[in-house]
Amino acid sequence: MKVIIVGAGKLGIKLAESMVFENMDVTVMDTNAKILDRVNEHLDVLTVTANGIDIRALKEINISEYDLLVASTDSDETNTLICTLAKKLGCKQTIARIRNPEYMAQLDFIKTGLGIDHIINPDLATANSIEKYLLKSYGFSGDFANGKVQMVDFNIRSNEYFVGKKVMDLKGFENLLITAISRNGVIIIPSGSTEILEGDIIHIIGKSEEIEKINKLFKDDYRKKRVQNVMILGGGNIGYYLADKLSKSKIQVTLIEQDKKRCEELTEKLNDVLVIHGDGTDLPLLEEEHMGSMDAFIGTTGFDEENLLMALMAKQAGVGKAVAKISRPNYAKIVDRLNIDAAVNPVYITASYILKYIRGGKVVSVSLLLGGDGEVTEIIVDKDLPIINKPLRELNLPKGIIIGAIVRDGKVFVPKGDSVIKPKDRIVVFCLTEDLPSLKMFFTDNKGGILSELWNRTKGSRIHPNS
């Protein structure tokens, strides 16, 4: 598959990285030559210094030969125009990143009228993830098999049910599987003899009802308390989307925004939301607005450090759930060590949606996890795959690839070594990023085609970076 990504920001680079792992031919286009030089240092891609709305530049790279263009610049309007031009010039499919809430009501017209095949809104997707977390008691989850299977994470802190025990000795995990353990920023693929330590974050996959049973093992009052009062720091698009969703769910929302003009806009757009004009790092202001009595605090400003710091302050003030939005990849490794409940990265959420789309075919869902070091994929098994009708123990899967659940005839079970995969099964697979090439190999059919429709067009040849 031949892909061009226009816009070498955080999302563009993450997408390029993920696509390279899958042996796609990737081109990255941006107007900033210095950024492209850094991309070349780390990724085996072709880079082009040009503006994506420059028709001459698109013709020079033979855009008509590309299977997909992803427009991920900082401008919604530019992304829309780039996709339109690319489609007119013969690019097969286009994806545009669009974040402005005012455009969301016009998506159908934008797609059909301007030649865009798919639109992704990172801010709305992030707000959806945060809302899901607030309404549940565990970490950000991936829902699979129409909600029958979930992968979630629990910070066990000092929970005596887990600390000091080996995975094989845990009771109540017959229909669950611990796929990974995050420990001090390091990812561990556990065996039955792996001991769980205080402060570990365990990543569990299994039946949704079994996940709920495990949740009851955590006796913290804030986990069981229904979220009724929420404070949001930052009135950008994520803050707006989240406040709107929560208020419609009858949750009392206080939103703090430093820009006065933006506060006036939010007041007009949001019903039943208390919008406060002020500095969200001003502790007297937060105390005046009763931060300590809130059930949840969410930092959604454009500054990772501010979101993390204020989430920590909220926890110290007694807030039950504290969430921080982060964008920098290097922060993903330290978040687990902080005393906050969750951190969400819009880049990983958006990349997950786009990867699901471009894989197409029978790849139903993709969720990037573990700071981008792993993913969970839901796949409908094709009858020609070599993995079918063989016991799992005979497949010799790498340690970093774990089949966490099989859904057959609407029933979910966690597979054992003697379990056999059959055609039309839905399987939920956990995979470390470094093992993605092996995952692709196992899901190549006997005719040499890949399970996904778009993977079928992957050429396997590499484009070497410019010098």
Secondary structure per residue as TSV (DSSP state, phi and psi in degrees):
chain	resnum	aa	ss	phi	psi
A	1	M	-	360.0	136.2
A	2	K	E	-108.8	119.5
A	3	V	E	-126.5	141.6
A	4	I	E	-121.8	131.9
A	5	I	E	-110.8	120.3
A	6	V	E	-102.5	113.4
A	7	G	-	113.8	104.4
A	8	A	-	-99.0	49.0
A	9	G	S	-83.8	-164.4
A	10	K	H	-59.3	-44.1
A	11	L	H	-67.4	-45.6
A	12	G	H	-59.5	-42.1
A	13	I	H	-68.7	-40.3
A	14	K	H	-64.2	-41.0
A	15	L	H	-64.2	-43.7
A	16	A	H	-60.0	-43.6
A	17	E	H	-59.4	-46.3
A	18	S	H	-65.6	-39.4
A	19	M	H	-70.9	-35.1
A	20	V	H	-62.2	-39.3
A	21	F	H	-59.8	-26.0
A	22	E	T	-98.3	15.3
A	23	N	T	60.8	32.7
A	24	M	-	-84.1	151.8
A	25	D	E	-82.5	109.9
A	26	V	E	-113.9	132.4
A	27	T	E	-116.9	134.9
A	28	V	E	-116.3	125.7
A	29	M	E	-116.0	134.3
A	30	D	E	-158.4	159.5
A	31	T	S	-84.6	-13.0
A	32	N	-	-97.7	106.0
A	33	A	H	-66.0	-32.3
A	34	K	H	-66.5	-40.9
A	35	I	H	-63.3	-41.0
A	36	L	H	-66.3	-33.3
A	37	D	H	-61.6	-40.6
A	38	R	H	-68.0	-36.2
A	39	V	H	-61.5	-43.0
A	40	N	H	-63.6	-27.9
A	41	E	H	-68.5	-25.8
A	42	H	H	-115.5	-21.7
A	43	L	-	-127.9	144.9
A	44	D	-	-87.5	77.9
A	45	V	-	-135.5	163.6
A	46	L	E	-89.6	133.0
A	47	T	E	-116.4	144.2
A	48	V	E	-132.6	122.9
A	49	T	E	-88.5	102.5
A	50	A	S	-167.9	167.1
A	51	N	-	-92.2	132.0
A	52	G	T	-66.0	-16.7
A	53	I	T	-95.4	6.4
A	54	D	-	-84.9	105.8
A	55	I	H	-59.3	-38.3
A	56	R	H	-62.4	-41.0
A	57	A	H	-65.1	-39.7
A	58	L	H	-64.9	-38.6
A	59	K	H	-69.2	-36.4
A	60	E	H	-64.7	-32.0
A	61	I	T	-90.5	6.0
A	62	N	T	57.8	61.4
A	63	I	G	-59.4	-24.8
A	64	S	G	-66.2	-17.1
A	65	E	G	-87.8	-4.1
A	66	Y	-	-88.7	141.3
A	67	D	S	-80.7	-29.2
A	68	L	E	-152.5	139.9
A	69	L	E	-120.8	131.9
A	70	V	E	-114.3	117.1
A	71	A	E	-95.9	111.1
A	72	S	-	-130.2	35.8
A	73	T	S	-73.7	176.8
A	74	D	S	-77.8	-7.6
A	75	S	-	-110.0	123.3
A	76	D	H	-59.9	-43.9
A	77	E	H	-64.7	-41.3
A	78	T	H	-64.5	-41.9
A	79	N	H	-60.9	-41.6
A	80	T	H	-63.0	-45.5
A	81	L	H	-66.2	-40.7
A	82	I	H	-59.1	-45.6
A	83	C	H	-63.3	-41.7
A	84	T	H	-61.8	-47.3
A	85	L	H	-63.6	-44.3
A	86	A	H	-60.9	-42.5
A	87	K	H	-65.5	-39.8
A	88	K	H	-64.4	-30.5
A	89	L	T	-89.6	2.7
A	90	G	T	109.1	2.7
A	91	C	-	-64.2	137.0
A	92	K	S	-70.0	-44.4
A	93	Q	E	-140.3	150.9
A	94	T	E	-136.0	146.0
A	95	I	E	-128.2	132.4
A	96	A	E	-119.0	136.5
A	97	R	E	-88.6	118.9
A	98	I	-	-131.2	126.3
A	99	R	-	-116.6	-18.6
A	100	N	-	-66.2	122.5
A	101	P	H	-57.7	-29.8
A	102	E	H	-67.5	-24.0
A	103	Y	H	-83.5	-16.9
A	104	M	H	-65.9	-28.2
A	105	A	T	-77.5	-7.4
A	106	Q	T	-117.7	20.9
A	107	L	H	-61.0	-41.4
A	108	D	H	-60.9	-43.9
A	109	F	H	-66.7	-41.7
A	110	I	H	-60.7	-43.2
A	111	K	H	-68.9	-49.3
A	112	T	H	-75.6	-38.3
A	113	G	H	-79.4	-25.6
A	114	L	H	-114.9	5.7
A	115	G	T	74.1	38.0
A	116	I	-	-107.7	128.9
A	117	D	S	-82.6	-32.7
A	118	H	E	-151.0	141.0
A	119	I	E	-122.5	133.6
A	120	I	E	-122.6	134.0
A	121	N	-	-114.6	100.4
A	122	P	H	-60.5	-37.3
A	123	D	H	-68.9	-41.8
A	124	L	H	-67.4	-41.8
A	125	A	H	-62.4	-38.1
A	126	T	H	-66.9	-44.0
A	127	A	H	-60.7	-39.1
A	128	N	H	-61.5	-41.5
A	129	S	H	-65.9	-41.9
A	130	I	H	-66.2	-41.8
A	131	E	H	-59.7	-42.7
A	132	K	H	-60.8	-41.8
A	133	Y	H	-64.9	-43.2
A	134	L	H	-64.1	-30.5
A	135	L	T	-87.7	-4.0
A	136	K	S	-123.5	-177.8
A	137	S	S	-116.0	7.2
A	138	Y	S	-129.1	179.1
A	139	G	S	-67.0	174.2
A	140	F	-	-57.4	128.0
A	141	S	-	-115.4	157.7
A	142	G	E	-106.0	129.3
A	143	D	E	-98.1	130.8
A	144	F	E	-131.9	164.0
A	145	A	T	51.9	49.7
A	146	N	T	55.7	38.0
A	147	G	T	89.3	-3.5
A	148	K	T	-74.7	-26.8
A	149	V	E	-124.0	141.4
A	150	Q	E	-134.6	150.0
A	151	M	E	-118.4	123.5
A	152	V	E	-134.5	167.5
A	153	D	E	-127.7	142.3
A	154	F	E	-122.1	128.7
A	155	N	E	-86.2	110.6
A	156	I	-	-79.3	-13.9
A	157	R	T	49.2	-116.0
A	158	S	T	-114.8	25.6
A	159	N	-	-58.9	117.7
A	160	E	T	-67.3	-18.5
A	161	Y	T	-65.8	-29.0
A	162	F	T	-109.0	-41.9
A	163	V	T	-60.4	129.2
A	164	G	T	83.8	-1.1
A	165	K	-	-101.0	151.9
A	166	K	B	-83.9	152.4
A	167	V	G	-55.8	-40.1
A	168	M	G	-66.6	-19.4
A	169	D	G	-93.5	-3.7
A	170	L	-	-73.4	131.7
A	171	K	T	-94.3	147.8
A	172	G	T	88.7	9.2
A	173	F	-	-107.5	21.4
A	174	E	T	-62.7	-34.2
A	175	N	T	-109.9	24.8
A	176	L	E	-134.5	160.4
A	177	L	E	-140.6	126.1
A	178	I	E	-83.9	106.5
A	179	T	E	-83.7	-31.1
A	180	A	E	-156.1	157.7
A	181	I	E	-127.6	127.7
A	182	S	E	-95.8	120.9
A	183	R	E	-134.7	110.4
A	184	N	T	53.4	41.5
A	185	G	T	81.7	1.7
A	186	V	E	-109.1	137.2
A	187	I	E	-93.4	126.0
A	188	I	E	-116.0	128.8
A	189	I	-	-91.7	108.1
A	190	P	-	-79.3	154.1
A	191	S	-	-110.2	-179.4
A	192	G	T	-63.4	-25.5
A	193	S	T	-91.8	1.1
A	194	T	-	-68.7	128.9
A	195	E	B	-89.1	137.0
A	196	I	-	-90.6	131.1
A	197	L	-	-111.2	160.6
A	198	E	T	-59.2	136.2
A	199	G	T	87.1	-3.9
A	200	D	-	-66.2	150.2
A	201	I	E	-111.1	120.6
A	202	I	E	-102.8	136.5
A	203	H	E	-107.3	116.5
A	204	I	E	-116.8	139.4
A	205	I	E	-124.8	142.9
A	206	G	E	166.1	-169.6
A	207	K	E	-61.0	141.5
A	208	S	H	-60.3	-39.9
A	209	E	H	-68.9	-30.5
A	210	E	H	-72.2	-34.3
A	211	I	H	-60.5	-41.6
A	212	E	H	-63.1	-35.4
A	213	K	H	-65.6	-40.8
A	214	I	H	-64.4	-35.6
A	215	N	H	-58.2	-31.4
A	216	K	T	-69.8	-14.9
A	217	L	T	-72.9	-15.3
A	218	F	-	-95.0	112.5
A	219	K	-	-91.9	3.2
A	220	D	-	-58.4	133.7
A	221	D	H	-60.4	-38.0
A	222	Y	H	-67.4	-24.5
A	223	R	H	-71.3	-32.7
A	224	K	H	-89.8	-18.3
A	225	K	S	-75.7	131.5
A	226	R	-	-69.9	135.1
A	227	V	-	-72.5	121.6
A	228	Q	-	-124.2	-25.0
A	229	N	E	-129.4	127.3
A	230	V	E	-131.4	138.3
A	231	M	E	-112.7	128.8
A	232	I	E	-114.5	128.0
A	233	L	E	-102.2	114.3
A	234	G	-	111.8	120.4
A	235	G	-	-105.1	29.4
A	236	G	S	-73.3	-164.8
A	237	N	H	-61.6	-41.4
A	238	I	H	-64.1	-46.3
A	239	G	H	-59.6	-41.1
A	240	Y	H	-64.1	-52.3
A	241	Y	H	-57.8	-43.4
A	242	L	H	-67.4	-44.7
A	243	A	H	-61.1	-40.5
A	244	D	H	-64.3	-43.9
A	245	K	H	-66.2	-45.4
A	246	L	H	-67.3	-40.4
A	247	S	H	-64.2	-34.1
A	248	K	H	-71.2	-18.4
A	249	S	T	-93.7	15.9
A	250	K	T	66.5	30.6
A	251	I	-	-101.1	134.3
A	252	Q	E	-76.4	125.6
A	253	V	E	-121.6	131.3
A	254	T	E	-114.2	122.7
A	255	L	E	-116.8	127.0
A	256	I	E	-110.3	125.5
A	257	E	E	-136.8	136.6
A	258	Q	S	-81.6	-28.3
A	259	D	-	-84.2	120.8
A	260	K	H	-65.1	-42.9
A	261	K	H	-62.1	-40.9
A	262	R	H	-64.9	-36.3
A	263	C	H	-60.1	-41.3
A	264	E	H	-64.1	-39.7
A	265	E	H	-64.9	-43.3
A	266	L	H	-65.3	-38.1
A	267	T	H	-60.9	-38.0
A	268	E	H	-71.6	-34.8
A	269	K	H	-88.0	-29.7
A	270	L	-	-103.6	125.9
A	271	N	S	-94.3	143.1
A	272	D	S	60.6	28.5
A	273	V	E	-121.2	130.0
A	274	L	E	-85.4	111.9
A	275	V	E	-101.4	121.9
A	276	I	E	-110.6	128.1
A	277	H	E	-88.4	115.6
A	278	G	S	174.4	173.1
A	279	D	-	-85.0	116.8
A	280	G	T	-69.2	-8.9
A	281	T	T	-96.6	3.2
A	282	D	-	-83.2	102.5
A	283	L	H	-60.8	-40.9
A	284	P	H	-58.2	-37.3
A	285	L	H	-65.5	-43.8
A	286	L	H	-64.5	-38.5
A	287	E	H	-66.6	-38.3
A	288	E	H	-63.7	-32.4
A	289	E	T	-91.9	13.0
A	290	H	T	61.3	47.4
A	291	M	G	-57.4	-39.8
A	292	G	G	-63.7	-19.6
A	293	S	G	-92.9	0.2
A	294	M	-	-75.9	150.1
A	295	D	S	-81.5	-25.3
A	296	A	E	-152.6	150.3
A	297	F	E	-132.1	133.3
A	298	I	E	-129.5	122.7
A	299	G	E	-94.7	115.0
A	300	T	-	-124.6	21.6
A	301	T	S	-70.3	176.7
A	302	G	S	-83.1	6.3
A	303	F	-	-117.9	113.4
A	304	D	H	-57.1	-44.3
A	305	E	H	-62.1	-40.4
A	306	E	H	-66.4	-41.5
A	307	N	H	-63.0	-43.5
A	308	L	H	-68.1	-44.5
A	309	L	H	-62.6	-45.9
A	310	M	H	-73.4	-28.2
A	311	A	H	-65.8	-39.5
A	312	L	H	-63.8	-42.6
A	313	M	H	-62.4	-38.9
A	314	A	H	-63.3	-41.4
A	315	K	H	-62.8	-41.0
A	316	Q	H	-65.8	-27.7
A	317	A	T	-81.0	-6.1
A	318	G	T	101.9	9.6
A	319	V	-	-68.5	136.9
A	320	G	S	-65.3	-51.8
A	321	K	E	-123.5	127.5
A	322	A	E	-124.1	126.0
A	323	V	E	-125.5	139.2
A	324	A	E	-124.6	134.5
A	325	K	E	-85.8	128.5
A	326	I	-	-128.4	153.2
A	327	S	-	-124.7	-24.1
A	328	R	-	-78.0	125.6
A	329	P	G	-60.0	-33.5
A	330	N	G	-71.4	-13.3
A	331	Y	G	-81.5	-19.0
A	332	A	H	-60.0	-30.9
A	333	K	H	-78.3	-19.6
A	334	I	H	-101.8	-14.3
A	335	V	H	-60.6	-38.4
A	336	D	T	-61.0	-23.3
A	337	R	T	-87.3	-10.1
A	338	L	S	-90.9	155.3
A	339	N	S	-87.9	54.5
A	340	I	-	-120.1	162.9
A	341	D	S	-84.3	-33.8
A	342	A	E	-161.8	151.1
A	343	A	E	-129.8	139.6
A	344	V	E	-125.6	135.3
A	345	N	-	-113.5	111.3
A	346	P	H	-58.6	-29.6
A	347	V	H	-63.6	-45.6
A	348	Y	H	-68.1	-38.8
A	349	I	H	-63.0	-45.5
A	350	T	H	-66.7	-42.7
A	351	A	H	-60.8	-36.9
A	352	S	H	-60.6	-45.9
A	353	Y	H	-62.5	-42.8
A	354	I	H	-69.4	-39.9
A	355	L	H	-62.7	-39.2
A	356	K	H	-60.7	-42.5
A	357	Y	H	-66.5	-46.7
A	358	I	H	-73.7	-26.9
A	359	R	H	-72.7	-33.5
A	360	G	-	53.3	-150.2
A	361	G	T	49.1	-121.4
A	362	K	T	-104.1	11.8
A	363	V	E	-85.3	108.1
A	364	V	E	-85.5	-35.9
A	365	S	E	-154.9	147.5
A	366	V	E	-136.7	134.4
A	367	S	E	-133.1	120.5
A	368	L	E	-81.3	137.0
A	369	L	E	-133.7	175.6
A	370	L	G	54.9	45.4
A	371	G	G	65.5	27.9
A	372	G	G	85.2	1.5
A	373	D	T	-86.4	-3.4
A	374	G	E	-154.2	169.0
A	375	E	E	-151.1	158.3
A	376	V	E	-118.5	130.1
A	377	T	E	-126.2	135.3
A	378	E	E	-102.7	127.6
A	379	I	E	-130.6	138.4
A	380	I	E	-91.8	122.5
A	381	V	-	-75.6	129.5
A	382	D	-	-86.3	150.3
A	383	K	T	-67.7	-18.1
A	384	D	T	-96.6	3.0
A	385	L	-	-73.4	142.4
A	386	P	T	-72.1	-10.0
A	387	I	T	-82.5	-11.3
A	388	I	T	-77.9	152.8
A	389	N	T	61.0	26.8
A	390	K	S	-128.3	139.5
A	391	P	B	-59.2	141.7
A	392	L	G	-58.4	-34.0
A	393	R	G	-64.4	-20.7
A	394	E	G	-89.6	-4.7
A	395	L	S	-80.2	-20.2
A	396	N	-	55.7	46.9
A	397	L	-	-66.6	142.9
A	398	P	-	-58.7	156.3
A	399	K	T	-58.7	-30.3
A	400	G	T	-83.0	3.2
A	401	I	E	-116.4	119.1
A	402	I	E	-129.4	122.2
A	403	I	E	-83.0	106.2
A	404	G	E	-87.8	-24.8
A	405	A	E	-159.5	148.4
A	406	I	E	-124.6	131.7
A	407	V	E	-113.6	119.4
A	408	R	E	-134.2	122.8
A	409	D	T	55.3	37.5
A	410	G	T	82.4	-3.1
A	411	K	E	-105.9	141.6
A	412	V	E	-107.2	135.3
A	413	F	E	-144.6	147.3
A	414	V	-	-85.1	120.7
A	415	P	-	-71.5	152.4
A	416	K	-	-111.8	-176.7
A	417	G	T	-62.2	-29.5
A	418	D	T	-95.5	4.4
A	419	S	-	-69.3	147.2
A	420	V	B	-121.1	133.7
A	421	I	-	-88.3	136.0
A	422	K	-	-119.0	158.3
A	423	P	T	-56.2	143.8
A	424	K	T	76.2	-1.4
A	425	D	-	-63.1	148.7
A	426	R	E	-99.5	124.2
A	427	I	E	-119.7	143.4
A	428	V	E	-110.2	117.0
A	429	V	E	-115.6	126.9
A	430	F	E	-94.0	136.0
A	431	C	E	-146.2	130.8
A	432	L	E	-69.4	145.8
A	433	T	G	-55.4	-38.5
A	434	E	G	-65.8	-17.5
A	435	D	G	-102.2	8.4
A	436	L	H	-59.0	-40.3
A	437	P	H	-59.4	-36.9
A	438	S	H	-68.2	-39.1
A	439	L	H	-59.5	-44.3
A	440	K	H	-61.4	-38.7
A	441	M	H	-63.3	-41.4
A	442	F	H	-70.5	-20.8
A	443	F	T	-110.4	34.3
A	444	T	B	-101.5	129.4
A	445	D	-	-77.8	175.1
A	446	N	T	-67.8	-14.8
A	447	K	T	-93.5	1.1
A	448	G	S	91.6	0.5
A	449	G	-	-91.3	158.4
A	450	I	B	-95.9	150.9
A	451	L	S	-52.6	-43.2
A	452	S	S	-79.4	146.0
A	453	E	T	-59.1	-42.2
A	454	L	T	-79.7	-31.2
A	455	W	G	-61.3	-26.9
A	456	N	G	-58.5	-27.3
A	457	R	G	-94.1	1.8
A	458	T	-	-65.1	129.4
A	459	K	-	-89.5	-27.2
A	460	G	-	85.7	-17.1
A	461	S	-	-79.4	155.0
A	462	R	-	-112.3	144.1
A	463	I	-	-98.0	123.2
A	464	H	-	-84.1	146.2
A	465	P	-	-65.9	155.4
A	466	N	-	-68.2	150.3
A	467	S	-	-86.0	360.0
